[in-house]
Amino acid sequence: MELMIIPITLGTGKRLFQDGTIPASFKVTSSQISPKGNIVITYKRDGDVKTGAPQIEED
């Protein structure tokens, strides 16, 4: 799955996932940030849904 984030707000919009979507975890395989702040992230499935607090690793 590839997700593109463009940092603007336009009000209401479409849901990213519709009702009936099968829960799954994903792992980032690559990411890019453009000079204007657009972000493109590529994910692959990573098994069952994992719960708990988010963990952010710093460089």
PDBQT receptor file of N, H, CA, C and O in Angstrom, charges set to zero:
ATOM      1  N   MET A   1       0.848  -1.151   0.000  1.00  0.00    +0.000 N 
ATOM      2  CA  MET A   1       0.000   0.000   0.000  1.00  0.00    +0.000 C 
ATOM      3  C   MET A   1       0.905   1.228   0.000  1.00  0.00    +0.000 C 
ATOM      4  O   MET A   1       1.922   1.265   0.693  1.00  0.00    +0.000 OA
ATOM      5  N   GLU A   2       0.523   2.227  -0.784  1.00  0.00    +0.000 N 
ATOM      6  H   GLU A   2      -0.303   2.197  -1.347  1.00  0.00    +0.000 HD
ATOM      7  CA  GLU A   2       1.276   3.478  -0.816  1.00  0.00    +0.000 C 
ATOM      8  C   GLU A   2       0.349   4.603  -0.361  1.00  0.00    +0.000 C 
ATOM      9  O   GLU A   2      -0.776   4.725  -0.845  1.00  0.00    +0.000 OA
ATOM     10  N   LEU A   3       0.829   5.416   0.565  1.00  0.00    +0.000 N 
ATOM     11  H   LEU A   3       1.744   5.317   0.958  1.00  0.00    +0.000 HD
ATOM     12  CA  LEU A   3       0.043   6.502   1.121  1.00  0.00    +0.000 C 
ATOM     13  C   LEU A   3       0.774   7.812   0.863  1.00  0.00    +0.000 C 
ATOM     14  O   LEU A   3       1.957   7.940   1.178  1.00  0.00    +0.000 OA
ATOM     15  N   MET A   4       0.067   8.792   0.286  1.00  0.00    +0.000 N 
ATOM     16  H   MET A   4      -0.894   8.688   0.030  1.00  0.00    +0.000 HD
ATOM     17  CA  MET A   4       0.652  10.110   0.053  1.00  0.00    +0.000 C 
ATOM     18  C   MET A   4      -0.049  11.106   0.973  1.00  0.00    +0.000 C 
ATOM     19  O   MET A   4      -1.275  11.214   0.961  1.00  0.00    +0.000 OA
ATOM     20  N   ILE A   5       0.729  11.827   1.762  1.00  0.00    +0.000 N 
ATOM     21  H   ILE A   5       1.725  11.740   1.771  1.00  0.00    +0.000 HD
ATOM     22  CA  ILE A   5       0.199  12.829   2.673  1.00  0.00    +0.000 C 
ATOM     23  C   ILE A   5       0.571  14.201   2.135  1.00  0.00    +0.000 C 
ATOM     24  O   ILE A   5       1.747  14.516   1.954  1.00  0.00    +0.000 OA
ATOM     25  N   ILE A   6      -0.451  15.013   1.883  1.00  0.00    +0.000 N 
ATOM     26  H   ILE A   6      -1.406  14.757   2.030  1.00  0.00    +0.000 HD
ATOM     27  CA  ILE A   6      -0.244  16.375   1.404  1.00  0.00    +0.000 C 
ATOM     28  C   ILE A   6      -0.800  17.300   2.484  1.00  0.00    +0.000 C 
ATOM     29  O   ILE A   6      -2.006  17.292   2.732  1.00  0.00    +0.000 OA
ATOM     30  N   PRO A   7       0.048  18.094   3.129  1.00  0.00    +0.000 N 
ATOM     31  CA  PRO A   7      -0.359  18.845   4.317  1.00  0.00    +0.000 C 
ATOM     32  C   PRO A   7      -1.252  20.065   4.025  1.00  0.00    +0.000 C 
ATOM     33  O   PRO A   7      -0.800  21.210   4.070  1.00  0.00    +0.000 OA
ATOM     34  N   ILE A   8      -2.526  19.788   3.726  1.00  0.00    +0.000 N 
ATOM     35  H   ILE A   8      -2.893  18.859   3.689  1.00  0.00    +0.000 HD
ATOM     36  CA  ILE A   8      -3.528  20.844   3.577  1.00  0.00    +0.000 C 
ATOM     37  C   ILE A   8      -4.829  20.346   4.214  1.00  0.00    +0.000 C 
ATOM     38  O   ILE A   8      -5.029  19.139   4.354  1.00  0.00    +0.000 OA
ATOM     39  N   THR A   9      -5.699  21.257   4.594  1.00  0.00    +0.000 N 
ATOM     40  H   THR A   9      -5.537  22.238   4.480  1.00  0.00    +0.000 HD
ATOM     41  CA  THR A   9      -7.018  20.864   5.084  1.00  0.00    +0.000 C 
ATOM     42  C   THR A   9      -8.064  21.489   4.179  1.00  0.00    +0.000 C 
ATOM     43  O   THR A   9      -7.987  22.668   3.834  1.00  0.00    +0.000 OA
ATOM     44  N   LEU A  10      -9.038  20.684   3.803  1.00  0.00    +0.000 N 
ATOM     45  H   LEU A  10      -9.101  19.726   4.083  1.00  0.00    +0.000 HD
ATOM     46  CA  LEU A  10     -10.080  21.144   2.898  1.00  0.00    +0.000 C 
ATOM     47  C   LEU A  10     -11.476  20.916   3.468  1.00  0.00    +0.000 C 
ATOM     48  O   LEU A  10     -12.463  21.079   2.750  1.00  0.00    +0.000 OA
ATOM     49  N   GLY A  11     -11.580  20.546   4.733  1.00  0.00    +0.000 N 
ATOM     50  H   GLY A  11     -10.779  20.414   5.316  1.00  0.00    +0.000 HD
ATOM     51  CA  GLY A  11     -12.884  20.261   5.312  1.00  0.00    +0.000 C 
ATOM     52  C   GLY A  11     -13.151  18.771   5.315  1.00  0.00    +0.000 C 
ATOM     53  O   GLY A  11     -12.232  17.972   5.490  1.00  0.00    +0.000 OA
ATOM     54  N   THR A  12     -14.405  18.394   5.124  1.00  0.00    +0.000 N 
ATOM     55  H   THR A  12     -15.152  19.043   4.982  1.00  0.00    +0.000 HD
ATOM     56  CA  THR A  12     -14.756  16.972   5.152  1.00  0.00    +0.000 C 
ATOM     57  C   THR A  12     -14.231  16.283   3.903  1.00  0.00    +0.000 C 
ATOM     58  O   THR A  12     -13.967  16.924   2.886  1.00  0.00    +0.000 OA
ATOM     59  N   GLY A  13     -14.087  14.994   3.996  1.00  0.00    +0.000 N 
ATOM     60  H   GLY A  13     -14.301  14.474   4.823  1.00  0.00    +0.000 HD
ATOM     61  CA  GLY A  13     -13.571  14.249   2.858  1.00  0.00    +0.000 C 
ATOM     62  C   GLY A  13     -13.924  12.783   2.956  1.00  0.00    +0.000 C 
ATOM     63  O   GLY A  13     -14.724  12.383   3.802  1.00  0.00    +0.000 OA
ATOM     64  N   LYS A  14     -13.332  11.990   2.096  1.00  0.00    +0.000 N 
ATOM     65  H   LYS A  14     -12.682  12.315   1.409  1.00  0.00    +0.000 HD
ATOM     66  CA  LYS A  14     -13.585  10.555   2.053  1.00  0.00    +0.000 C 
ATOM     67  C   LYS A  14     -12.812   9.853   3.168  1.00  0.00    +0.000 C 
ATOM     68  O   LYS A  14     -11.740  10.293   3.581  1.00  0.00    +0.000 OA
ATOM     69  N   ARG A  15     -13.388   8.751   3.639  1.00  0.00    +0.000 N 
ATOM     70  H   ARG A  15     -14.259   8.394   3.303  1.00  0.00    +0.000 HD
ATOM     71  CA  ARG A  15     -12.688   7.911   4.610  1.00  0.00    +0.000 C 
ATOM     72  C   ARG A  15     -11.553   7.186   3.883  1.00  0.00    +0.000 C 
ATOM     73  O   ARG A  15     -11.686   6.817   2.717  1.00  0.00    +0.000 OA
ATOM     74  N   LEU A  16     -10.454   6.991   4.579  1.00  0.00    +0.000 N 
ATOM     75  H   LEU A  16     -10.346   7.291   5.526  1.00  0.00    +0.000 HD
ATOM     76  CA  LEU A  16      -9.330   6.266   3.984  1.00  0.00    +0.000 C 
ATOM     77  C   LEU A  16      -9.693   4.796   3.769  1.00  0.00    +0.000 C 
ATOM     78  O   LEU A  16      -9.344   4.211   2.744  1.00  0.00    +0.000 OA
ATOM     79  N   PHE A  17     -10.395   4.201   4.741  1.00  0.00    +0.000 N 
ATOM     80  H   PHE A  17     -10.678   4.676   5.574  1.00  0.00    +0.000 HD
ATOM     81  CA  PHE A  17     -10.816   2.807   4.639  1.00  0.00    +0.000 C 
ATOM     82  C   PHE A  17     -12.324   2.734   4.879  1.00  0.00    +0.000 C 
ATOM     83  O   PHE A  17     -12.844   3.402   5.772  1.00  0.00    +0.000 OA
ATOM     84  N   GLN A  18     -13.012   1.940   4.098  1.00  0.00    +0.000 N 
ATOM     85  H   GLN A  18     -12.590   1.397   3.372  1.00  0.00    +0.000 HD
ATOM     86  CA  GLN A  18     -14.456   1.802   4.202  1.00  0.00    +0.000 C 
ATOM     87  C   GLN A  18     -14.835   0.727   5.223  1.00  0.00    +0.000 C 
ATOM     88  O   GLN A  18     -13.993  -0.070   5.638  1.00  0.00    +0.000 OA
ATOM     89  N   ASP A  19     -16.119   0.714   5.624  1.00  0.00    +0.000 N 
ATOM     90  H   ASP A  19     -16.803   1.361   5.287  1.00  0.00    +0.000 HD
ATOM     91  CA  ASP A  19     -16.620  -0.342   6.495  1.00  0.00    +0.000 C 
ATOM     92  C   ASP A  19     -16.368  -1.693   5.838  1.00  0.00    +0.000 C 
ATOM     93  O   ASP A  19     -16.471  -1.830   4.619  1.00  0.00    +0.000 OA
ATOM     94  N   GLY A  20     -16.039  -2.683   6.651  1.00  0.00    +0.000 N 
ATOM     95  H   GLY A  20     -15.955  -2.572   7.641  1.00  0.00    +0.000 HD
ATOM     96  CA  GLY A  20     -15.786  -4.022   6.120  1.00  0.00    +0.000 C 
ATOM     97  C   GLY A  20     -14.317  -4.285   5.821  1.00  0.00    +0.000 C 
ATOM     98  O   GLY A  20     -13.962  -5.392   5.417  1.00  0.00    +0.000 OA
ATOM     99  N   THR A  21     -13.451  -3.280   6.013  1.00  0.00    +0.000 N 
ATOM    100  H   THR A  21     -13.739  -2.380   6.341  1.00  0.00    +0.000 HD
ATOM    101  CA  THR A  21     -12.016  -3.482   5.786  1.00  0.00    +0.000 C 
ATOM    102  C   THR A  21     -11.474  -4.462   6.822  1.00  0.00    +0.000 C 
ATOM    103  O   THR A  21     -11.767  -4.328   8.010  1.00  0.00    +0.000 OA
ATOM    104  N   ILE A  22     -10.702  -5.428   6.393  1.00  0.00    +0.000 N 
ATOM    105  H   ILE A  22     -10.465  -5.537   5.428  1.00  0.00    +0.000 HD
ATOM    106  CA  ILE A  22     -10.128  -6.423   7.298  1.00  0.00    +0.000 C 
ATOM    107  C   ILE A  22      -8.964  -5.785   8.066  1.00  0.00    +0.000 C 
ATOM    108  O   ILE A  22      -8.032  -5.271   7.449  1.00  0.00    +0.000 OA
ATOM    109  N   PRO A  23      -9.008  -5.811   9.425  1.00  0.00    +0.000 N 
ATOM    110  CA  PRO A  23      -7.915  -5.235  10.212  1.00  0.00    +0.000 C 
ATOM    111  C   PRO A  23      -6.585  -5.935   9.907  1.00  0.00    +0.000 C 
ATOM    112  O   PRO A  23      -6.542  -7.159   9.787  1.00  0.00    +0.000 OA
ATOM    113  N   ALA A  24      -5.521  -5.174   9.783  1.00  0.00    +0.000 N 
ATOM    114  H   ALA A  24      -5.556  -4.179   9.880  1.00  0.00    +0.000 HD
ATOM    115  CA  ALA A  24      -4.187  -5.726   9.525  1.00  0.00    +0.000 C 
ATOM    116  C   ALA A  24      -3.138  -4.719   9.978  1.00  0.00    +0.000 C 
ATOM    117  O   ALA A  24      -3.387  -3.514   9.995  1.00  0.00    +0.000 OA
ATOM    118  N   SER A  25      -1.975  -5.219  10.339  1.00  0.00    +0.000 N 
ATOM    119  H   SER A  25      -1.773  -6.198  10.325  1.00  0.00    +0.000 HD
ATOM    120  CA  SER A  25      -0.838  -4.357  10.652  1.00  0.00    +0.000 C 
ATOM    121  C   SER A  25      -0.011  -4.160   9.395  1.00  0.00    +0.000 C 
ATOM    122  O   SER A  25      -0.005  -5.009   8.505  1.00  0.00    +0.000 OA
ATOM    123  N   PHE A  26       0.685  -3.035   9.328  1.00  0.00    +0.000 N 
ATOM    124  H   PHE A  26       0.680  -2.345  10.051  1.00  0.00    +0.000 HD
ATOM    125  CA  PHE A  26       1.541  -2.735   8.195  1.00  0.00    +0.000 C 
ATOM    126  C   PHE A  26       2.908  -2.295   8.687  1.00  0.00    +0.000 C 
ATOM    127  O   PHE A  26       3.045  -1.763   9.789  1.00  0.00    +0.000 OA
ATOM    128  N   LYS A  27       3.919  -2.523   7.858  1.00  0.00    +0.000 N 
ATOM    129  H   LYS A  27       3.808  -2.955   6.963  1.00  0.00    +0.000 HD
ATOM    130  CA  LYS A  27       5.295  -2.128   8.160  1.00  0.00    +0.000 C 
ATOM    131  C   LYS A  27       5.779  -1.213   7.045  1.00  0.00    +0.000 C 
ATOM    132  O   LYS A  27       5.530  -1.479   5.869  1.00  0.00    +0.000 OA
ATOM    133  N   VAL A  28       6.472  -0.130   7.410  1.00  0.00    +0.000 N 
ATOM    134  H   VAL A  28       6.674   0.086   8.365  1.00  0.00    +0.000 HD
ATOM    135  CA  VAL A  28       7.000   0.803   6.418  1.00  0.00    +0.000 C 
ATOM    136  C   VAL A  28       8.159   0.147   5.674  1.00  0.00    +0.000 C 
ATOM    137  O   VAL A  28       9.082  -0.384   6.292  1.00  0.00    +0.000 OA
ATOM    138  N   THR A  29       8.104   0.189   4.328  1.00  0.00    +0.000 N 
ATOM    139  H   THR A  29       7.354   0.620   3.827  1.00  0.00    +0.000 HD
ATOM    140  CA  THR A  29       9.207  -0.343   3.527  1.00  0.00    +0.000 C 
ATOM    141  C   THR A  29      10.043   0.771   2.908  1.00  0.00    +0.000 C 
ATOM    142  O   THR A  29      11.223   0.580   2.615  1.00  0.00    +0.000 OA
ATOM    143  N   SER A  30       9.419   1.952   2.708  1.00  0.00    +0.000 N 
ATOM    144  H   SER A  30       8.461   2.108   2.946  1.00  0.00    +0.000 HD
ATOM    145  CA  SER A  30      10.181   3.109   2.230  1.00  0.00    +0.000 C 
ATOM    146  C   SER A  30       9.369   4.370   2.499  1.00  0.00    +0.000 C 
ATOM    147  O   SER A  30       8.150   4.319   2.664  1.00  0.00    +0.000 OA
ATOM    148  N   SER A  31      10.070   5.507   2.539  1.00  0.00    +0.000 N 
ATOM    149  H   SER A  31      11.060   5.549   2.404  1.00  0.00    +0.000 HD
ATOM    150  CA  SER A  31       9.390   6.791   2.714  1.00  0.00    +0.000 C 
ATOM    151  C   SER A  31      10.227   7.889   2.072  1.00  0.00    +0.000 C 
ATOM    152  O   SER A  31      11.454   7.810   2.009  1.00  0.00    +0.000 OA
ATOM    153  N   GLN A  32       9.531   8.910   1.601  1.00  0.00    +0.000 N 
ATOM    154  H   GLN A  32       8.535   8.975   1.653  1.00  0.00    +0.000 HD
ATOM    155  CA  GLN A  32      10.192  10.065   0.982  1.00  0.00    +0.000 C 
ATOM    156  C   GLN A  32       9.455  11.325   1.409  1.00  0.00    +0.000 C 
ATOM    157  O   GLN A  32       8.236  11.308   1.582  1.00  0.00    +0.000 OA
ATOM    158  N   ILE A  33      10.194  12.417   1.580  1.00  0.00    +0.000 N 
ATOM    159  H   ILE A  33      11.184  12.430   1.440  1.00  0.00    +0.000 HD
ATOM    160  CA  ILE A  33       9.608  13.716   1.894  1.00  0.00    +0.000 C 
ATOM    161  C   ILE A  33      10.073  14.702   0.834  1.00  0.00    +0.000 C 
ATOM    162  O   ILE A  33      11.270  14.845   0.586  1.00  0.00    +0.000 OA
ATOM    163  N   SER A  34       9.105  15.389   0.203  1.00  0.00    +0.000 N 
ATOM    164  H   SER A  34       8.133  15.273   0.404  1.00  0.00    +0.000 HD
ATOM    165  CA  SER A  34       9.456  16.364  -0.829  1.00  0.00    +0.000 C 
ATOM    166  C   SER A  34       9.858  17.681  -0.173  1.00  0.00    +0.000 C 
ATOM    167  O   SER A  34       9.569  17.895   1.004  1.00  0.00    +0.000 OA
ATOM    168  N   PRO A  35      10.521  18.570  -0.917  1.00  0.00    +0.000 N 
ATOM    169  CA  PRO A  35      10.902  19.880  -0.372  1.00  0.00    +0.000 C 
ATOM    170  C   PRO A  35       9.697  20.705   0.116  1.00  0.00    +0.000 C 
ATOM    171  O   PRO A  35       9.853  21.567   0.981  1.00  0.00    +0.000 OA
ATOM    172  N   LYS A  36       8.507  20.449  -0.428  1.00  0.00    +0.000 N 
ATOM    173  H   LYS A  36       8.380  19.749  -1.130  1.00  0.00    +0.000 HD
ATOM    174  CA  LYS A  36       7.308  21.187  -0.011  1.00  0.00    +0.000 C 
ATOM    175  C   LYS A  36       6.563  20.505   1.127  1.00  0.00    +0.000 C 
ATOM    176  O   LYS A  36       5.507  20.983   1.541  1.00  0.00    +0.000 OA
ATOM    177  N   GLY A  37       7.090  19.403   1.640  1.00  0.00    +0.000 N 
ATOM    178  H   GLY A  37       7.949  19.015   1.304  1.00  0.00    +0.000 HD
ATOM    179  CA  GLY A  37       6.494  18.740   2.787  1.00  0.00    +0.000 C 
ATOM    180  C   GLY A  37       5.541  17.610   2.477  1.00  0.00    +0.000 C 
ATOM    181  O   GLY A  37       4.940  17.058   3.399  1.00  0.00    +0.000 OA
ATOM    182  N   ASN A  38       5.373  17.237   1.206  1.00  0.00    +0.000 N 
ATOM    183  H   ASN A  38       5.861  17.685   0.457  1.00  0.00    +0.000 HD
ATOM    184  CA  ASN A  38       4.557  16.079   0.873  1.00  0.00    +0.000 C 
ATOM    185  C   ASN A  38       5.308  14.821   1.288  1.00  0.00    +0.000 C 
ATOM    186  O   ASN A  38       6.527  14.739   1.142  1.00  0.00    +0.000 OA
ATOM    187  N   ILE A  39       4.568  13.836   1.809  1.00  0.00    +0.000 N 
ATOM    188  H   ILE A  39       3.577  13.903   1.928  1.00  0.00    +0.000 HD
ATOM    189  CA  ILE A  39       5.191  12.609   2.290  1.00  0.00    +0.000 C 
ATOM    190  C   ILE A  39       4.596  11.426   1.535  1.00  0.00    +0.000 C 
ATOM    191  O   ILE A  39       3.377  11.321   1.405  1.00  0.00    +0.000 OA
ATOM    192  N   VAL A  40       5.447  10.539   1.039  1.00  0.00    +0.000 N 
ATOM    193  H   VAL A  40       6.438  10.624   1.144  1.00  0.00    +0.000 HD
ATOM    194  CA  VAL A  40       5.003   9.306   0.386  1.00  0.00    +0.000 C 
ATOM    195  C   VAL A  40       5.584   8.151   1.186  1.00  0.00    +0.000 C 
ATOM    196  O   VAL A  40       6.797   8.043   1.362  1.00  0.00    +0.000 OA
ATOM    197  N   ILE A  41       4.687   7.285   1.670  1.00  0.00    +0.000 N 
ATOM    198  H   ILE A  41       3.701   7.373   1.527  1.00  0.00    +0.000 HD
ATOM    199  CA  ILE A  41       5.106   6.153   2.493  1.00  0.00    +0.000 C 
ATOM    200  C   ILE A  41       4.595   4.876   1.835  1.00  0.00    +0.000 C 
ATOM    201  O   ILE A  41       3.428   4.794   1.451  1.00  0.00    +0.000 OA
ATOM    202  N   THR A  42       5.474   3.877   1.705  1.00  0.00    +0.000 N 
ATOM    203  H   THR A  42       6.421   3.944   2.016  1.00  0.00    +0.000 HD
ATOM    204  CA  THR A  42       5.087   2.580   1.159  1.00  0.00    +0.000 C 
ATOM    205  C   THR A  42       5.100   1.566   2.300  1.00  0.00    +0.000 C 
ATOM    206  O   THR A  42       6.068   1.464   3.053  1.00  0.00    +0.000 OA
ATOM    207  N   TYR A  43       3.998   0.816   2.408  1.00  0.00    +0.000 N 
ATOM    208  H   TYR A  43       3.212   0.898   1.795  1.00  0.00    +0.000 HD
ATOM    209  CA  TYR A  43       3.835  -0.178   3.465  1.00  0.00    +0.000 C 
ATOM    210  C   TYR A  43       3.659  -1.560   2.868  1.00  0.00    +0.000 C 
ATOM    211  O   TYR A  43       3.260  -1.704   1.712  1.00  0.00    +0.000 OA
ATOM    212  N   LYS A  44       3.966  -2.587   3.675  1.00  0.00    +0.000 N 
ATOM    213  H   LYS A  44       4.291  -2.469   4.613  1.00  0.00    +0.000 HD
ATOM    214  CA  LYS A  44       3.601  -3.954   3.340  1.00  0.00    +0.000 C 
ATOM    215  C   LYS A  44       2.894  -4.540   4.557  1.00  0.00    +0.000 C 
ATOM    216  O   LYS A  44       3.108  -4.096   5.684  1.00  0.00    +0.000 OA
ATOM    217  N   ARG A  45       2.049  -5.544   4.317  1.00  0.00    +0.000 N 
ATOM    218  H   ARG A  45       1.875  -5.905   3.400  1.00  0.00    +0.000 HD
ATOM    219  CA  ARG A  45       1.340  -6.175   5.431  1.00  0.00    +0.000 C 
ATOM    220  C   ARG A  45       2.343  -6.789   6.400  1.00  0.00    +0.000 C 
ATOM    221  O   ARG A  45       3.391  -7.300   6.005  1.00  0.00    +0.000 OA
ATOM    222  N   ASP A  46       1.985  -6.721   7.694  1.00  0.00    +0.000 N 
ATOM    223  H   ASP A  46       1.134  -6.306   8.015  1.00  0.00    +0.000 HD
ATOM    224  CA  ASP A  46       2.886  -7.210   8.735  1.00  0.00    +0.000 C 
ATOM    225  C   ASP A  46       2.120  -8.034   9.769  1.00  0.00    +0.000 C 
ATOM    226  O   ASP A  46       2.351  -7.892  10.970  1.00  0.00    +0.000 OA
ATOM    227  N   GLY A  47       1.220  -8.886   9.314  1.00  0.00    +0.000 N 
ATOM    228  H   GLY A  47       1.032  -9.002   8.339  1.00  0.00    +0.000 HD
ATOM    229  CA  GLY A  47       0.537  -9.811  10.208  1.00  0.00    +0.000 C 
ATOM    230  C   GLY A  47      -0.662  -9.214  10.927  1.00  0.00    +0.000 C 
ATOM    231  O   GLY A  47      -1.295  -8.274  10.447  1.00  0.00    +0.000 OA
ATOM    232  N   ASP A  48      -0.960  -9.791  12.103  1.00  0.00    +0.000 N 
ATOM    233  H   ASP A  48      -0.445 -10.555  12.493  1.00  0.00    +0.000 HD
ATOM    234  CA  ASP A  48      -2.118  -9.388  12.886  1.00  0.00    +0.000 C 
ATOM    235  C   ASP A  48      -1.943  -7.994  13.475  1.00  0.00    +0.000 C 
ATOM    236  O   ASP A  48      -0.829  -7.484  13.594  1.00  0.00    +0.000 OA
ATOM    237  N   VAL A  49      -3.072  -7.390  13.841  1.00  0.00    +0.000 N 
ATOM    238  H   VAL A  49      -3.977  -7.804  13.744  1.00  0.00    +0.000 HD
ATOM    239  CA  VAL A  49      -3.064  -6.057  14.447  1.00  0.00    +0.000 C 
ATOM    240  C   VAL A  49      -2.361  -6.115  15.798  1.00  0.00    +0.000 C 
ATOM    241  O   VAL A  49      -2.644  -6.980  16.627  1.00  0.00    +0.000 OA
ATOM    242  N   LYS A  50      -1.442  -5.180  16.003  1.00  0.00    +0.000 N 
ATOM    243  H   LYS A  50      -1.212  -4.477  15.330  1.00  0.00    +0.000 HD
ATOM    244  CA  LYS A  50      -0.724  -5.078  17.272  1.00  0.00    +0.000 C 
ATOM    245  C   LYS A  50      -1.303  -3.898  18.046  1.00  0.00    +0.000 C 
ATOM    246  O   LYS A  50      -1.493  -2.822  17.480  1.00  0.00    +0.000 OA
ATOM    247  N   THR A  51      -1.581  -4.087  19.315  1.00  0.00    +0.000 N 
ATOM    248  H   THR A  51      -1.426  -4.962  19.775  1.00  0.00    +0.000 HD
ATOM    249  CA  THR A  51      -2.145  -3.012  20.124  1.00  0.00    +0.000 C 
ATOM    250  C   THR A  51      -1.097  -2.502  21.102  1.00  0.00    +0.000 C 
ATOM    251  O   THR A  51      -0.078  -3.151  21.339  1.00  0.00    +0.000 OA
ATOM    252  N   GLY A  52      -1.365  -1.331  21.665  1.00  0.00    +0.000 N 
ATOM    253  H   GLY A  52      -2.193  -0.804  21.473  1.00  0.00    +0.000 HD
ATOM    254  CA  GLY A  52      -0.460  -0.729  22.639  1.00  0.00    +0.000 C 
ATOM    255  C   GLY A  52      -0.147   0.699  22.249  1.00  0.00    +0.000 C 
ATOM    256  O   GLY A  52      -0.666   1.212  21.258  1.00  0.00    +0.000 OA
ATOM    257  N   ALA A  53       0.701   1.335  23.029  1.00  0.00    +0.000 N 
ATOM    258  H   ALA A  53       1.123   0.918  23.834  1.00  0.00    +0.000 HD
ATOM    259  CA  ALA A  53       1.077   2.719  22.788  1.00  0.00    +0.000 C 
ATOM    260  C   ALA A  53       2.038   2.809  21.599  1.00  0.00    +0.000 C 
ATOM    261  O   ALA A  53       2.878   1.926  21.428  1.00  0.00    +0.000 OA
ATOM    262  N   PRO A  54       1.932   3.856  20.776  1.00  0.00    +0.000 N 
ATOM    263  CA  PRO A  54       2.860   4.022  19.661  1.00  0.00    +0.000 C 
ATOM    264  C   PRO A  54       4.290   4.238  20.157  1.00  0.00    +0.000 C 
ATOM    265  O   PRO A  54       4.517   4.890  21.176  1.00  0.00    +0.000 OA
ATOM    266  N   GLN A  55       5.225   3.692  19.433  1.00  0.00    +0.000 N 
ATOM    267  H   GLN A  55       5.041   3.162  18.605  1.00  0.00    +0.000 HD
ATOM    268  CA  GLN A  55       6.642   3.852  19.760  1.00  0.00    +0.000 C 
ATOM    269  C   GLN A  55       7.323   4.616  18.643  1.00  0.00    +0.000 C 
ATOM    270  O   GLN A  55       7.249   4.219  17.480  1.00  0.00    +0.000 OA
ATOM    271  N   ILE A  56       7.982   5.705  18.984  1.00  0.00    +0.000 N 
ATOM    272  H   ILE A  56       8.042   6.027  19.929  1.00  0.00    +0.000 HD
ATOM    273  CA  ILE A  56       8.697   6.496  17.985  1.00  0.00    +0.000 C 
ATOM    274  C   ILE A  56      10.188   6.394  18.282  1.00  0.00    +0.000 C 
ATOM    275  O   ILE A  56      10.649   6.741  19.370  1.00  0.00    +0.000 OA
ATOM    276  N   GLU A  57      10.935   5.908  17.283  1.00  0.00    +0.000 N 
ATOM    277  H   GLU A  57      10.560   5.626  16.400  1.00  0.00    +0.000 HD
ATOM    278  CA  GLU A  57      12.383   5.796  17.436  1.00  0.00    +0.000 C 
ATOM    279  C   GLU A  57      13.035   7.061  16.906  1.00  0.00    +0.000 C 
ATOM    280  O   GLU A  57      12.706   7.530  15.817  1.00  0.00    +0.000 OA
ATOM    281  N   GLU A  58      13.950   7.602  17.672  1.00  0.00    +0.000 N 
ATOM    282  H   GLU A  58      14.217   7.220  18.557  1.00  0.00    +0.000 HD
ATOM    283  CA  GLU A  58      14.677   8.800  17.243  1.00  0.00    +0.000 C 
ATOM    284  C   GLU A  58      16.070   8.410  16.767  1.00  0.00    +0.000 C 
ATOM    285  O   GLU A  58      16.658   7.447  17.258  1.00  0.00    +0.000 OA
ATOM    286  N   ASP A  59      16.591   9.167  15.808  1.00  0.00    +0.000 N 
ATOM    287  H   ASP A  59      16.114   9.950  15.409  1.00  0.00    +0.000 HD
ATOM    288  CA  ASP A  59      17.945   8.896  15.293  1.00  0.00    +0.000 C 
ATOM    289  C   ASP A  59      18.987   9.233  16.328  1.00  0.00    +0.000 C 
ATOM    290  O   ASP A  59      20.181   9.071  16.076  1.00  0.00    +0.000 OA
TER     291      ASP A  59
